[in-house]
Amino acid sequence: MLDGFHILTLTHRDAPLETLAHAVVPGENTEVVLQQLKNALGWEELFYLATCNRVTYVFYSQQPVSEHLPMEVLQQVRPELTEETVRETASRMRLMHGNEAVTHLLEVAASMDSLVVGEREIIRQLRQAFDQSRHWHLTGDHLRLLMGFTIETAKEIYTHTGIGRKALSVVALAFGEMQKTQLRPDARLLLVGAGETNALYAKFLVKAGYKNVTVFNRTFEKAQSIASANNWRALSLDELAFYSEGFDALVVCTGATSAIITPDVYRKLLAGETGKKVVVDLSVPHNVSRETTLEFPLTYIEIEGLKETANQNLAYREQEREKAASLIQERIYDFRDRWHERQIERALAHIPEEVKAVKDRAVNEVYGKEFAQLDPEARDLVLRMLGYMEKKCVAIPIKAAKDIALRGKKQTKRIPLSA
Ligand SMILES: NC(=O)c1ccc[n+]([C@@H]2O[C@H](COP(=O)([O-])OP(=O)(O)OC[C@H]3O[C@@H](n4cnc5c(N)ncnc54)[C@H](OP(=O)(O)O)[C@@H]3O)[C@@H](O)[C@H]2O)c1
């Protein structure tokens, strides 16, 4: 029943990145090339997705699909490639139909097929790519329905399984470790560095409600940009060595290749305090010298130590992939039903207009003379009766078709789907 849906794809699982690039539609005139592809192959609808680890052509066509499609598509979108390159690339592409194609798209959206399992970013990429294809008038009702269902199912999977839970990014992991130390919301935090990594760390701090933060950076303006957005204080990196207000946690992450936090600097930063502090160092190489970590009582959080947690979290996500797969197997029945109902709706869409035309003909042509001779009250009554009949005549076949669909749904619910 879903046999009009097809996917042709090349992903990080099938080929190295340089081969993947051969399946990408060149950026300059993507719209024209995709229009030509759709027309040349007689597809009704097309949705094109290209991310850093997959190139996917999702299309709807009731025509038989040739097994040579990968070659045909590549020749169409990349005519400049040599025959050998086309052959090599085509041999790695996967072609899926019907149920298998729909399942694959759901798996992609749920990030079960991603380089890093559970990365929700793929949902945004899918949405963006679909909107672009729709904007180019490549898509229609079938793919619109499939896409809506795909996003809905992916969200359900992220909610009901742990596939996207448990952090994997260095920043999220480090922040999680820092939080385990039970810092109070009014803790004094020093953020050293205002590059991309610390900017991201700052977002976690804001979300957790830390208000007493001082940002140091070599280029003062960048420190200021992070600080002012959050009502924090900004200082130049030169002032770090003279800072004497004490602190509870120090987050260091710069591109400096030698230690910024030496025992001398650290001692000054302590400003006479002797309690155990939290030090996060995400720099490579480390910005907190080894002597500092050995000389002072501190909870030291750094990249190497986070690797084990990252591996455990990744293993957890892999486990959750199984749950996601069974959810998809259940949900695919719903898509089949939804698609079927939509086909009925579309097939019956002309009924209201036709019934109205019959009514108008009766009043104006078939019984035109007799109707014109009626007094205004009688004419009003006839029109109201015909209006009532019109509504009922529209509703009867729609209800009958829905009843048949519902009966079919109940009977086939447990029959395994075929493509
Ligand atoms: N292993 C991992 O997974 C991972 C992940 C993220 C980050 N990191 C490490 O984190 C560090 C920063 O990364 P990023 O992405 O935030 O880089 P970034 O966006 O390029 O920012 C670099 C930051 O370091 C500062 N900086 C560069 N050289 C410096 C120096 N000699 N002295 C003082 N400050 C200096 C820059 O100051 P200005 O603004 O003045 O230029 C800026 O604040 C790097 O060591 C990187 O390897 C590692």
PDBQT file of the ligand as one rigid body, heavy atoms in Angstrom, charges set to zero:
ROOT
HETATM    1  N1  LIG A 501      38.719  17.811  22.751  1.00  0.00    +0.000 N 
HETATM    2  C1  LIG A 501      37.554  18.392  22.590  1.00  0.00    +0.000 C 
HETATM    3  O1  LIG A 501      36.555  17.726  22.394  1.00  0.00    +0.000 OA
HETATM    4  C2  LIG A 501      37.458  19.865  22.684  1.00  0.00    +0.000 A 
HETATM    5  C3  LIG A 501      36.208  20.438  22.539  1.00  0.00    +0.000 A 
HETATM    6  C4  LIG A 501      36.118  21.781  22.631  1.00  0.00    +0.000 A 
HETATM    7  C5  LIG A 501      37.249  22.558  22.877  1.00  0.00    +0.000 A 
HETATM    8  N2  LIG A 501      38.454  21.998  22.995  1.00  0.00    +0.000 N 
HETATM    9  C6  LIG A 501      39.631  22.824  23.260  1.00  0.00    +0.000 C 
HETATM   10  O2  LIG A 501      39.229  24.050  23.847  1.00  0.00    +0.000 OA
HETATM   11  C7  LIG A 501      40.082  25.117  23.493  1.00  0.00    +0.000 C 
HETATM   12  C8  LIG A 501      39.295  26.296  22.961  1.00  0.00    +0.000 C 
HETATM   13  O3  LIG A 501      38.456  25.884  21.939  1.00  0.00    +0.000 OA
HETATM   14  P1  LIG A 501      37.373  26.862  21.311  1.00  0.00    +0.000 P 
HETATM   15  O4  LIG A 501      36.578  25.997  20.390  1.00  0.00    +0.000 OA
HETATM   16  O5  LIG A 501      36.665  27.611  22.348  1.00  0.00    +0.000 OA
HETATM   17  O6  LIG A 501      38.313  27.830  20.438  1.00  0.00    +0.000 OA
HETATM   18  P2  LIG A 501      38.019  29.250  19.839  1.00  0.00    +0.000 P 
HETATM   19  O7  LIG A 501      36.565  29.472  19.591  1.00  0.00    +0.000 OA
HETATM   20  O8  LIG A 501      38.965  29.415  18.725  1.00  0.00    +0.000 OA
HETATM   21  O9  LIG A 501      38.441  30.241  21.015  1.00  0.00    +0.000 OA
HETATM   22  C9  LIG A 501      39.737  30.269  21.469  1.00  0.00    +0.000 C 
HETATM   23  C10 LIG A 501      39.769  31.006  22.756  1.00  0.00    +0.000 C 
HETATM   24  O10 LIG A 501      41.078  30.881  23.316  1.00  0.00    +0.000 OA
HETATM   25  C11 LIG A 501      41.646  32.184  23.438  1.00  0.00    +0.000 C 
HETATM   26  N3  LIG A 501      43.079  32.064  23.141  1.00  0.00    +0.000 N 
HETATM   27  C12 LIG A 501      43.645  31.540  22.039  1.00  0.00    +0.000 A 
HETATM   28  N4  LIG A 501      44.980  31.559  22.154  1.00  0.00    +0.000 NA
HETATM   29  C13 LIG A 501      45.260  32.129  23.344  1.00  0.00    +0.000 A 
HETATM   30  C14 LIG A 501      46.464  32.406  24.028  1.00  0.00    +0.000 A 
HETATM   31  N5  LIG A 501      47.659  32.138  23.516  1.00  0.00    +0.000 N 
HETATM   32  N6  LIG A 501      46.369  32.981  25.246  1.00  0.00    +0.000 NA
HETATM   33  C15 LIG A 501      45.173  33.256  25.786  1.00  0.00    +0.000 A 
HETATM   34  N7  LIG A 501      44.008  33.010  25.194  1.00  0.00    +0.000 NA
HETATM   35  C16 LIG A 501      44.057  32.452  23.987  1.00  0.00    +0.000 A 
HETATM   36  C17 LIG A 501      40.901  33.047  22.454  1.00  0.00    +0.000 C 
HETATM   37  O11 LIG A 501      41.011  34.386  22.833  1.00  0.00    +0.000 OA
HETATM   38  P3  LIG A 501      40.738  35.576  21.801  1.00  0.00    +0.000 P 
HETATM   39  O12 LIG A 501      39.272  35.783  21.819  1.00  0.00    +0.000 OA
HETATM   40  O13 LIG A 501      41.501  36.699  22.309  1.00  0.00    +0.000 OA
HETATM   41  O14 LIG A 501      41.241  35.106  20.465  1.00  0.00    +0.000 OA
HETATM   42  C18 LIG A 501      39.495  32.495  22.629  1.00  0.00    +0.000 C 
HETATM   43  O15 LIG A 501      38.895  32.938  23.808  1.00  0.00    +0.000 OA
HETATM   44  C19 LIG A 501      41.055  24.482  22.509  1.00  0.00    +0.000 C 
HETATM   45  O16 LIG A 501      42.203  24.112  23.244  1.00  0.00    +0.000 OA
HETATM   46  C20 LIG A 501      40.354  23.249  22.017  1.00  0.00    +0.000 C 
HETATM   47  O17 LIG A 501      41.241  22.272  21.602  1.00  0.00    +0.000 OA
HETATM   48  C21 LIG A 501      38.565  20.652  22.914  1.00  0.00    +0.000 A 
ENDROOT
TORSDOF 0
